[in-house]
Amino acid sequence: MVESALSRARSYELFERAKKVLPGGVNSPVRAFEPYPFFVNRAKGSRIYSLDGDSFIDYCMAYGSLILGHSFEEVLNSVREQLAKGTLYGTPTALEVNFSEMISNLVPCMEMLRLVNSGTEATMHAIRLARGFTGRKKIIKFEGCFHGSHDYVLVKAGSGATSFGTPDSLGIPEESTLNTIVLPYNNFQVLEEVIRREGHDIAALIIEPVIGNAGLILPKDKYLNQIRKLTKDYGIILIFDEIITGFRLALGGAQEYYNIKPDITTLGKILGGGFPIAAFGGGREIMQYLSPSGKVYQAGTFSGNPISVTAGYSALQTLSKKQGKIYPKLEKNCEELKKALVDLASDYHVEAQVNKIASMFQIFFSPHSVIDYTSAKLSDTHKFHAYFQELLKHGVFIPPSQFETCFLSIAHSEEDLEKTINAFDSALHGVSIKSRSV
């Protein structure tokens, strides 16, 4: 593996072609890394296989989407059966009703829901719905929480601890984010001060209950409970963005894991069983504001399409039937990987933090605890890049960025874990040598 990973001729050739027709050579920025990404030919179980003949144990898992692993047979069989009946109708189906009923039964707050096609759609419409329901304009989001690439949430904080967001991308007018307040995660005091001052103008607070888009960052004890109480007191719609945590922390997501009921939840990734679909939903009183029953407009040609719905229904059936085995196994395996990283970092005198919850983990090359976006940004990204490249050479693929999260699936075997821990050993040894030579 080490030798073949150093010579990815077909991937290099494809990347050169891709750069001529795709901005940056990729269809999503997270897929790009130096010197060039490998191109995938196929995937099965815990592994992905490149066009260059390499096999990688995969801990990216399509950024958390594939909790059942690649090419899960039950999902594929259900999709094959549906393909023979048609791929898109543009009319209602029994499939989407069955699927929505299942979601509603599994996720505590979703009495009613609307199926859409991406996490970006789900959060965008959830915010619009919250504004329509409350008649207010302002929203609160948190540094490090990613809620898709629409204008209201693609923002960064200004110079102060509390600030109105400024656009994080060209093409977004500044006036689009004037009603977006960006606050530090895990700092309840600052949040409380802002809500006491402006709470009656704030329509919604949207949060990743566990941050998965700035590395992995966990909420402080009772932090989410405090947020729930404060938002209720001021009539602010609490939106849990569970695109990542939904069906991963538990079958009912972070709200089951932490026993907190938000007003609106957004779901994606695992929801689709490897196919594109998302959802947003909440209490009946709020959801009935959506068209055609209400005056908050939302629509989509591919929403509730039978292929994605079939795949998602099959995936959730598997998780529901086997939850007693699946979630404890994922927890155990993830703990084993975390312990190995902690022990090896200590053995090689590498300053590092390892955050972990359920089947999610990430290492930060930093002497400081990582509790928010500011502390995450203090991590040594050069060390992470060296760590990533060394893992790749030893047949282990993780998300290329320090500010993403690693994910396990039920397809990861004991043999995979053993090989991964050996790769961790080589990677952290390499990081320690490079650190001493600087």
N, C-alpha and C positions, 0 to 999 in steps of 0.2 A: 504493500500500500504506500509506503513512504516514497518508493521510487516512482511509481506511476503517478502519484499526486503531484510530483514536481514537473511532470511533462503532460500538460493538458492541451494537446495540439488542436483537437477538434473544438474544444471550448474556446480557445483563443481565436480560431478562425471564425467561429460563429459570433463571438463578441465583436470582432472587427466589422462583420457584416451588420450586426444589430445596431451598432453606433450610427450607421448611415440612415437607418429608418426609425429607430426608437431613441428618444432623447436619453442620453446617458447609456444607451444600450440595453435598457431594462424597462419593464412596464410598471415598476414600483421602486422607489428609491432604496428601500431596505434590502433589495436583492443585489445591489451593487457592492463590491468590495475589491480591494487591491490585491493583485494586479488586474484580475478579471475573474468573474464568477465562473464556476463550473456549470455546464448545461446538463440537465437531467434527461435521462432516456426513459426510465421507468421507476416504480417504487412498489414495495411490498412489505407489509408488516412494519418493522422498525427501521427499515433500510431504504435508502435511495441509491440509484445507480446512474452514474454519469455516462455521457456519450463517449468518454475517454476510457471507459472500462473500470472506473473506480466504484467501490461500494462504501457507503458511509452509514454508520449508525446515526440516526437522525434525532436530534433533540430540538429542532426547530418545529417540526410537525406542523408545517404551514402556519407558523406563528400561533400555535395552540389549537388549531381547528381539529386536529386528527387524534382525539383521545383514544379512538379504537385502532389507531395505526393506519398505515397506507393500504388502500385496496381491500378494505374489510369486506369479506365475502358476502355476508348477509345484506349489506347495503348495496353492493354491486348487483346481486341477484334481483333485488327489488326494483332497482333502476332498469335493469334489462327487461323485466316484465312490463314496466310502465312504458318504455320506449316503443314497444310494439303497439301501444294504444294511442300514442301521440305525445308530442313534446310541449305544446303550448296551445291553449284553447281561447283565452281571452274571455272566458265565462266561468262562473263558479263551479267548483267540484266538491264531491263528498270528501276527497282527500284533504283539502285545506281545512274543512270543518273538523275532521277527525284529528288532524295535526294540531290545530288551535286548541281543541278541547284538552289534548294531552299536555300541551304547554301550560295551559291555565291550571291544570291539576297539579303540575309539578312545581310551578313558580308561585310562591305565596301571594304576591301582590297583583298578579295579572288576571283579573276577573274578565277583562276583555282585551283583545290585542289586534294589531294590524300587521300582516306580513309584508315585508319589503325585500329589497335585494342586496343591501349592504349595510354595514355598521354606520357608515356616514349618513345614509338615508334615515336610519332608525333614530340616531341622535338629533339630526336636523328636525325631523318631524316631531320628536318628543318635546323639543324646546318650543317649537311653534305651537304645539298643543298646550303646553304649560302657559304660554303667553296668552293664548286665546281664552283659556279657562279662567285665568286670574285677572286679565285685563291690564297686566303690568308689563313693563318692557325689559327691565334689567335681569341679567342672569349672573350667577357666580360659577366660576370654574377654578381649578387648582393647578398650580405649576406642576408640570410633569405628567398630568393626566391628558391623554389623547382621546378625543371624541370624534375622530374623522376629520375630513379635509374641507368642511364647509366654512363659510366666512366667519360665523359668529364664534367659533371655538378654535380656529387656527390662529391663536394669538399667544403672545408671550407677555410676561409682566414687565412693567416699567422699572424705574429705579427704586421705588419705595417698597416696603413690605406689603402694602395694599395699593393696588393701582388699577386703573382701567387698562384693558389690554390694548396693545398696538399690534397691527397685523404682522404675522410671522411669515408672510409670503407676499411677493409682488402680485399685483392684480386684485388685492383686497382693499377697497376704499377704507380709509381710517374711520369714516362715519359708520361703517358696518360693525365695528367693534366698540363703539362708544358706550354701548349698554352692557358690555361684558366686563365684569370685575374679576381680576385674577388674584388669587390668594395663595399663600404657602400651605401646602398639605401638612397635616399633623400639628397645626398650630391653632388650637381652638380659641385661644384668647383673641387673636387677630380677627378670626371669623366672627366671634361674638360682638366685638366692637363695631364691625362693619354692619352687621345685621341690626344691631340696636340703633344705628344711625340711619340706615337706608332700607331696613327690612320691608317696609310697607310699599316700596317701589320695586321689590325684587320678585320676579315671577317664579324663578326656578334656581335650584342649586344642583348642578350636575357633577358627579364624582365617580371615578373608578374606585370602588370600595377597597380594592387592593390594586395598587398601580402596577401595570404590566408593560408600560410603554416608556419608562425611564429607568430600565432595569426593573427589578422586582422590589417594591417598597410596600411594607405592611403598615396598616393603621395602628396607632398607639391604642393601648387598652382603653375601652369605653369611648374612643374618639367618635366612632360612627354613631353610637348611642346618643352622645351629646349633640351631634348634628341633627339626628332625627327629632329630638325634643325641641331644639331651637327652631327648626324649620316649621314644625307644627305650630309652635307658639305664634309665629308671624305669618302663617298661611302661605308659606313658600312651598312650592312643589319640589319634593326631593326625588331626583332622578338618579337611580343607580345604573351606571353604564356597566353592564355585565357582558359586554361583547366577549371579553376574555374569560371572566370568572364564571359565567353561566354554565352550569353542568360540569364544571371542573373542580371548584372547591368542594362542591357537594352536588347531589342531583338537583337540588333547588337553588344552587348558586351561592353567592356570598350572603344573600339575605337569609338563607337557611343556615349557613355556617355561623353567622353572627347573630341570628335570631332578630333581625331588624326588617321591618316592612316599609319599603319606600312607596312613594305615590305612583311612580312610573319606573319601569325597567326596560332597558334595551338589551337585546340578545343578538348573537351572531356566531360566527366561527363554528363551534361544536354543534350548534343548532342545525347546520346543514349537512352533517355527515360527510363533508368533503365537497359539497356543492354550494353555490352562492345563494344565501338567503339570510335574512335578518328579521327582527320583529321588535316592535315596541308596544307596551301595554301597561295597564294599570287598573285602577278602580273604575267601576261602571259609570259613575257620575262624570268622571273626567273624560273617559273614552267616548262617551256619547256626544261629545263636542265635535268629533270627527265627521267629515262628510261621508256619506250623504245624510246621516242623521243630524249632524250639526254644521256649524259654519266655519270650521277649521279645515281647509282643503288639503287633501293628500291623495295621490293616485300613482299608478305604475303599471305598465303593460305586462311586465314579467312578474309582478307581485303574486305570490302564491302559485308559481308555475308548478306543474305536476311533477317534474323531474326532481327539483330541489326539495319539494314537499315530501315526495316519496323517500328520498335519501334521508332526510331529517327524521321522518317518522320512524324509519327502520333503525337509525342510530339511537334515538331516544328509547325505543322499545328495548334494545339491548342493554342500555344503561339502566333502565328501570328494572328489568328482570334480574340483572346480575349486580345491582349496586352493592349488595352486601359483600361481594368478593372484589369487585373492581376498585372501589375507592380505598379500602384498606391496603390492597396490594400496591396501588399507586403511591399512597402515603409512605409505606414501608420502603419501597424502592427509592423514592426521592430522598428520604432521610439517609439512606445508605450512601447516596451520591454526595449529599451535603457533608456528611461526616468525613468522607474520603477527602473532599476538597479542603475542609478545615484542617484535618490532620496533616495532609501533604503540604499545605501552605505553611503550617507551623514547622514541619520538618525541614523545609527549604528556606526558612526565615523570610518568607514573602509576606509583606503586609497586605492582608486581604480580609474582606467581609463576605460572608455567604448568607444571603437571605433566602428563605425557603418557606413555602406554605403548600400543603396538599401535594399536588404533582407539578409544582412550579419552583424553579430555583434560579439563582444567578450569583456569580462571584463578582465582587467589586475590588479592584486593586487600590485600596485606600486604607490608611490606619484608623479612619473615623467610621463610626456607625453610620449606615445609610438609612435615613429616616424621612428624607424629603428630596426634592429636586436639587436644591442647593448642595446638599451633601453628596448626592449622586454625581454631580458635575465635578466634584473634587477628585474623582477616581482617575487613575492613570490609564488613559485610553491607549497609549503606546504599548504598555504591558498587556493590555487586553488583546490588542491586535496580534502581538507575538504569541500569546496563549491560543487565540483562535487559529492562527496559521499552523501552529504545532499540532493542535488537535486534528486539523484537517489532514495533515501528513500521516497521522496515525489512524485515519479512518473514522473520525468522529466529527459530525457537523453540528454546530450550534449556530444560532443567529449571529451574523457577523459583527453586530454592534454591541458595545458595552451597555447601551441603553435599550436593550430588549430583554426578553426572558426566555429561559429554557423550559421545555415541556416534556413530560413523559407520556407514554401511551401504554395501553395494556399489552401491546405487542413487544415491548422491551423485555427481553429474557434475562435470566441470571447470567448467561454467557455474555450478553450485551453489556450488562453492568460491569462485569469483570474486565472486559476489554476497555470499557470506558474509563474505569479507575486506573488502569495501566496507562491509558493515554493522558489522563490528568497528571499522573506521576511524571511522565516525560515532559508535558507542557509546562508544569510548574517548576520543574528542574531547569528547563530552558529559560524561563522567566527569571529565575534566581541568578543564573549565570550572566545573563544580559544585564541585570541590575548591578551586579558586582563589577562589570566591565565598563560601566558608564562613568 
